[in-house]
Amino acid sequence: MQIDGAVVLYGAGREARSTRQFLSEVAPLTKVYVTVDSGDADVQDCTQISPAQLQTLIDKKEVGLLVRSAGVSIYKPELIAAQKAGVEITTNINLWAKYRRGDAKVVAVTGTKGKSTTVKLTETMLKCAGLDACLGGNFGVAPLDLDDHDIIVMELSSYQVADLQLQPDYVGFTNLFPEHVDWHGSLEQYYHDKMNLLRREGRYGYALGSQAAVNQKVQANLPKYANELPGPSAEMVAALHGTMRQSKLKGPHNADNMMIAAKLALGLGASEEAILEGLKSFAPPAHRLEEHQIGGLTIVDDSISTTPEATKAALATYPDHPIGLIVGGFDREQDYHDLANHIRTSSVTTIACLPNTGHRLVEAIAELGIEVDIFEADNLTQAMLELAKKREQFELLILSPAAPSYNHFRDYVERGEKFVELAKELFIS
């Protein structure tokens, strides 16, 4: 790999560490810097610099390549300045596509919600068919850490597809709702960037969720040479739904994800028997409607829920039980009025609202005149202490925040683990 100048890693998480290892193998003599917007950058064999120092290096024409982590917006002033100065900007996944993909077939799945379940289910079905498949991307192994496999199933966020250079063989698109306005700068830009997965130069087969299938933006961006994958037979559809009722896959939204996965698996050569076996043995992703029986209550960890639509889907999964709900997190300018309307017709009895978005749900519910016990708390611990006093009001307690975790936790995993830990402390009598 020829690099004309130093490499800068913007971001210091899993992808940055993966990229650093790759560079040590393909360009061991290249100088590597790392920069972050806040905190320390713990990436081995890198020199940490500030974003201001990055600009100095760019001005001196010392930077040959900038590798951004997924969470670093391509619209940041620093990246725009680097691009204008002629610096190549890439990502872990684009480097993998260029240097490590080989002959692997790629299944790329995106959408506002449902991606993690869909890719995990697709991989499970393929493995039950005896096919050599592996998860990578946003869920699973960082692309440059992947071993060689015949099929790579990738969950891709809008952060990853905005400047994606990868040509997939198959595309799954779950749905499209407002999301990530803070990263993309506007809702329209988010939609445009999300559609970049569809705007490929080569042929691919695709499977759409029911919402995406009737979404005009999705339809307008499907190139004429993309081929829609055929659906299962009527008998197979009936068998899928019958098997789902006996599986760990829950909720009507997941029936949609199941159909996308089945179409993708069929397209890749899996038999109907293997697909049903994959559904039967499927284990949902951690922190996605993950149930725990604690103190006579069903505690549902849905910490991975970062959109109002995902929270609506979680509530629809449990229509017949009084629900205590915990909502709120990092603000991405999402609208909570539709979620409030959904709560009106749900079985929610009690709601704890966390900063920074929780107050907006409180306001929306007040505007609509919905009668529900709703309160605000400063943090998750305070919310759980108050909910423990109200435990007679609900049979299920769901953490489905409809927002990311960044203002209080490192990530959704830490948030979910803290939720379950607090439930064990407070609800076991």
NORCORCOR-V29497 format. One record per residue. N is the residue number from 1. PSI is psi as a letter, one per 40 degrees, with the letter a starting at -180 (none if undefined). D_CENTER is the distance of its C-alpha to the mean C-alpha in Angstrom with 1 decimal. Layout:
[[N PSI D_CENTER] [N PSI D_CENTER]]
This chain:
[[1 h 30.9] [2 h 32.9] [3 h 31.7] [4 g 34.2] [5 a 33.7] [6 i 31.4] [7 h 27.6] [8 h 25.5] [9 h 22.1] [10 h 20.3] [11 i 18.0] [12 f 18.9] [13 a 16.0] [14 d 15.0] [15 d 15.0] [16 d 18.2] [17 d 20.0] [18 d 19.1] [19 d 20.5] [20 d 23.5] [21 d 24.4] [22 d 24.3] [23 d 26.5] [24 d 28.9] [25 d 29.5] [26 e 29.9] [27 g 31.3] [28 d 32.7] [29 e 35.1] [30 h 32.7] [31 h 32.4] [32 h 28.8] [33 i 27.9] [34 h 24.8] [35 i 24.0] [36 i 21.7] [37 d 22.0] [38 i 22.9] [39 a 23.8] [40 i 24.9] [41 g 23.5] [42 g 24.0] [43 h 23.9] [44 i 26.9] [45 f 29.6] [46 i 28.3] [47 h 30.3] [48 h 28.4] [49 i 29.2] [50 i 28.4] [51 d 26.9] [52 d 30.5] [53 d 31.8] [54 d 29.3] [55 d 31.1] [56 d 34.4] [57 d 33.4] [58 d 32.3] [59 d 35.6] [60 e 37.5] [61 f 35.8] [62 e 34.8] [63 h 31.1] [64 d 30.6] [65 h 26.8] [66 h 23.9] [67 h 20.6] [68 i 17.7] [69 i 14.7] [70 d 11.4] [71 e 11.6] [72 h 15.2] [73 h 15.8] [74 e 18.1] [75 e 20.0] [76 i 21.2] [77 d 25.0] [78 d 25.2] [79 d 23.3] [80 d 25.2] [81 d 28.4] [82 d 27.6] [83 d 27.0] [84 d 30.3] [85 e 32.1] [86 e 31.2] [87 h 28.7] [88 h 26.4] [89 h 22.7] [90 a 20.2] [91 i 17.1] [92 d 16.7] [93 d 15.4] [94 d 18.3] [95 d 20.7] [96 d 19.8] [97 d 20.3] [98 d 23.6] [99 e 25.0] [100 e 23.6] [101 d 22.3] [102 b 25.8] [103 e 26.2] [104 h 22.8] [105 i 21.4] [106 h 17.8] [107 h 15.5] [108 h 12.7] [109 h 10.1] [110 a 8.3] [111 i 8.5] [112 d 7.7] [113 i 7.0] [114 e 7.9] [115 d 6.1] [116 d 6.2] [117 d 9.6] [118 d 10.8] [119 d 10.6] [120 d 12.1] [121 d 14.6] [122 d 15.6] [123 d 16.2] [124 d 18.2] [125 d 20.3] [126 d 21.0] [127 d 22.2] [128 d 24.3] [129 e 25.9] [130 e 26.9] [131 i 24.8] [132 g 23.6] [133 i 19.8] [134 i 17.2] [135 i 13.4] [136 i 12.4] [137 b 10.0] [138 d 6.7] [139 h 7.3] [140 a 11.0] [141 h 13.7] [142 h 13.8] [143 d 15.4] [144 e 18.8] [145 e 19.0] [146 h 18.9] [147 i 22.3] [148 h 23.9] [149 i 22.7] [150 d 23.7] [151 h 20.3] [152 h 16.9] [153 h 13.9] [154 h 10.9] [155 h 7.2] [156 h 7.3] [157 i 5.8] [158 d 8.9] [159 d 10.0] [160 d 10.6] [161 e 12.2] [162 d 14.4] [163 f 16.9] [164 h 16.1] [165 e 19.4] [166 h 18.4] [167 h 20.1] [168 i 18.4] [169 d 20.6] [170 i 18.4] [171 h 15.6] [172 h 13.7] [173 h 12.6] [174 d 11.6] [175 i 12.5] [176 h 12.8] [177 i 13.2] [178 h 13.9] [179 i 11.2] [180 f 11.2] [181 d 15.0] [182 d 15.7] [183 d 14.2] [184 e 15.6] [185 d 18.8] [186 i 19.1] [187 d 17.5] [188 d 19.4] [189 d 18.1] [190 d 14.5] [191 d 15.6] [192 d 17.6] [193 d 15.1] [194 d 12.6] [195 e 15.8] [196 d 16.5] [197 d 15.0] [198 d 17.7] [199 g 20.4] [200 i 21.4] [201 d 25.0] [202 i 25.3] [203 i 25.2] [204 i 22.3] [205 i 21.9] [206 i 19.2] [207 h 18.1] [208 i 17.0] [209 i 15.9] [210 d 18.7] [211 d 17.5] [212 d 16.6] [213 d 20.0] [214 e 21.9] [215 h 20.0] [216 d 22.6] [217 d 20.3] [218 d 18.6] [219 d 22.1] [220 d 23.6] [221 e 21.5] [222 h 22.1] [223 i 24.8] [224 d 27.9] [225 e 27.7] [226 h 24.3] [227 h 25.2] [228 h 23.7] [229 h 23.5] [230 i 25.9] [231 i 24.9] [232 i 26.4] [233 i 30.0] [234 d 30.8] [235 d 31.9] [236 d 28.7] [237 d 26.7] [238 d 28.9] [239 d 28.5] [240 d 24.7] [241 d 24.9] [242 d 27.6] [243 d 25.8] [244 d 22.6] [245 d 25.0] [246 e 26.0] [247 a 22.6] [248 e 19.9] [249 h 17.6] [250 i 18.2] [251 i 18.1] [252 d 18.9] [253 d 15.4] [254 d 14.9] [255 d 18.2] [256 d 16.6] [257 d 13.8] [258 d 16.8] [259 d 18.8] [260 d 16.4] [261 d 16.2] [262 d 20.0] [263 d 20.7] [264 d 18.9] [265 d 20.6] [266 d 23.9] [267 d 23.6] [268 e 23.4] [269 e 26.4] [270 i 25.4] [271 i 28.1] [272 d 27.8] [273 d 28.9] [274 d 26.2] [275 d 23.5] [276 d 25.0] [277 d 25.4] [278 d 21.7] [279 d 20.8] [280 d 23.5] [281 e 22.4] [282 h 18.6] [283 h 17.1] [284 i 13.9] [285 i 11.1] [286 i 12.3] [287 e 11.8] [288 g 10.9] [289 f 14.4] [290 h 16.1] [291 i 19.7] [292 h 22.5] [293 h 26.1] [294 h 27.6] [295 f 30.9] [296 e 31.3] [297 i 28.0] [298 h 24.7] [299 h 22.1] [300 h 18.6] [301 h 15.7] [302 f 12.7] [303 d 11.5] [304 e 7.8] [305 h 8.8] [306 e 8.5] [307 i 10.3] [308 d 13.8] [309 d 13.2] [310 d 11.0] [311 d 14.0] [312 d 16.5] [313 d 15.2] [314 d 15.6] [315 d 19.1] [316 d 20.0] [317 d 19.5] [318 g 22.4] [319 e 25.0] [320 e 28.1] [321 h 27.7] [322 h 28.2] [323 h 24.9] [324 h 24.5] [325 h 21.2] [326 h 19.7] [327 i 17.9] [328 i 17.3] [329 a 15.7] [330 h 15.2] [331 h 16.4] [332 f 14.6] [333 f 17.5] [334 i 16.1] [335 h 18.9] [336 e 19.6] [337 d 22.7] [338 d 21.2] [339 d 19.6] [340 d 23.1] [341 d 24.7] [342 d 22.7] [343 d 23.7] [344 d 27.3] [345 e 27.3] [346 a 25.3] [347 f 26.8] [348 h 25.5] [349 d 28.5] [350 h 27.3] [351 h 24.6] [352 h 23.9] [353 h 22.4] [354 i 21.2] [355 i 21.2] [356 e 20.3] [357 e 19.2] [358 d 21.1] [359 d 24.4] [360 d 23.2] [361 d 22.6] [362 d 26.1] [363 d 27.6] [364 d 26.1] [365 d 27.4] [366 d 30.8] [367 d 31.1] [368 e 30.7] [369 f 33.1] [370 h 30.9] [371 h 32.6] [372 i 30.3] [373 h 30.6] [374 h 28.2] [375 i 28.4] [376 i 26.8] [377 i 26.3] [378 d 26.0] [379 i 23.5] [380 d 22.0] [381 d 25.2] [382 d 27.4] [383 d 25.4] [384 d 25.8] [385 d 29.5] [386 d 30.1] [387 d 28.3] [388 d 30.5] [389 d 33.5] [390 e 32.2] [391 d 31.2] [392 e 33.8] [393 e 31.9] [394 i 29.0] [395 d 28.5] [396 i 24.7] [397 h 22.8] [398 h 19.1] [399 h 16.8] [400 g 14.3] [401 e 14.1] [402 f 12.6] [403 i 11.9] [404 i 10.4] [405 e 12.8] [406 d 14.3] [407 e 17.7] [408 d 18.6] [409 i 16.5] [410 d 15.3] [411 a 11.7] [412 d 10.5] [413 d 12.3] [414 d 15.5] [415 d 15.3] [416 d 15.0] [417 d 17.8] [418 d 19.9] [419 d 19.7] [420 d 21.0] [421 d 23.5] [422 d 24.9] [423 d 25.2] [424 d 27.3] [425 d 29.4] [426 d 30.1] [427 e 30.1] [428 h 32.2] [429 none 35.7]]
